[in-house]
């Protein structure tokens, strides 16, 4: 590292007057200054100035891009522009998702000498997120959360697409929590659970006497969500006869209660979700093309759990503490192997259900393989049984390490833990073997 420059006092003073948390870094990732808004969250903790941003925020000993994450500083040097990323940071309150917006500062010769990071925490409660499954650090998961952070402040219609059990309502709620509508209602409607004859009434409401059984005026879900977010779950199940009325709501912001000629205004944000291939349904005339385009302004893919296997164990551990109902349970090595190897066709919902069942079957303190469904031993479990126990750990030869790495079905982080090396050391040794 080069000797750190002393930043201009005027620049430090300017940052200190900003209400949002900001830090000033040099090209070596060192934090040269932190404004009062940033320091406020570190009260009683170690000073951050003089330390590297990756050590403070991630507890890494290498820059983010060398640890498998997107580094806004390196991206900015390559693009020459302002960069924005979503990171999962360590804070005095625990791990939190934070939006990072990085800008460069150049000297008289045009060389980049400083970087200013604006840090905005995502207001998603981590305890609740862990309880319901919005937790992870896999690239596919972080890419999804970055899309959530980008679209949430707008009023654009969002279409969440993913398999059953991937947490579409949870993500929709996160979009609401990050929007300017957070103080207004979040109303969810299960489109697959409504009969066609009741759908219009549930959505738009009805007047007294509008049909047989309408003995009183009813406010619909659109009015109930006034000023907030209306979430259509399984939007592919909306009857064609109702789709045209939903289209009118999206295009004009107006609707009519059943049995009323009066047009009403609706100030709502629409978020929809489906596991169905809507584009194929449009081609088969089972879904209106014009409605599809209105709903699909900002599509977000929710990854299946098998697409983010490195998140399975953290998710399982977080959920286990909830479904164990006060019992101090942990996962055995065999159970961990089973969970990591299983494909989870039901995704996060299935993971929670499996753990809840296992808790009921477990009489001891450890969830064992016998407490999980039989007949599917799992690739990793087979690997553990066929691989000799490693006792020498860091004294492994290069040949042994190469052989293990070539057959290990888990992530590099898991392999490092298995062989007793730090992730950095494992990465360095494997890089050396590849050269």
Secondary structure, 3 states (H helix, E strand, C coil): CCCCCCCCHHHHHHHHCCCCEEEEECCCCEEEEECHHHHHHHCCCCCCCCCEHHHHHHCCCCCHHHCCCCCHHHHHHHHCCCEEEEEEEEECCEEEEEEEEEEEEECCCCCEEEEEEEEEECCCCHHHHHHHCCCCCCHHHHHHHHHHHHHHCCCCCEEEECCCCCCHHHHHHHHHHCCCCCCCCEEEEEHHHCCHHHHHHHHHEECCCCCCCCCCCEECHHHHCCCCEEEEECHHHCCHHHHHHHHHHHHHCEECCECCCCCEECCCEEEEEECCCHHHHHHCCCCCHHHHHHHCCEEEECCCHHHHHHHHHHHHHHHHHHHCCCCCCEECHHHHHHHHHCCCCCHHHHHHHHHHHHHHHCCCCEECHHHCCCCCCCHHHHHHHHCCCCCCHHHCCHHHHHHHHHHCCCCHHHHHHHHCCCHHHHHHHHHHHHC
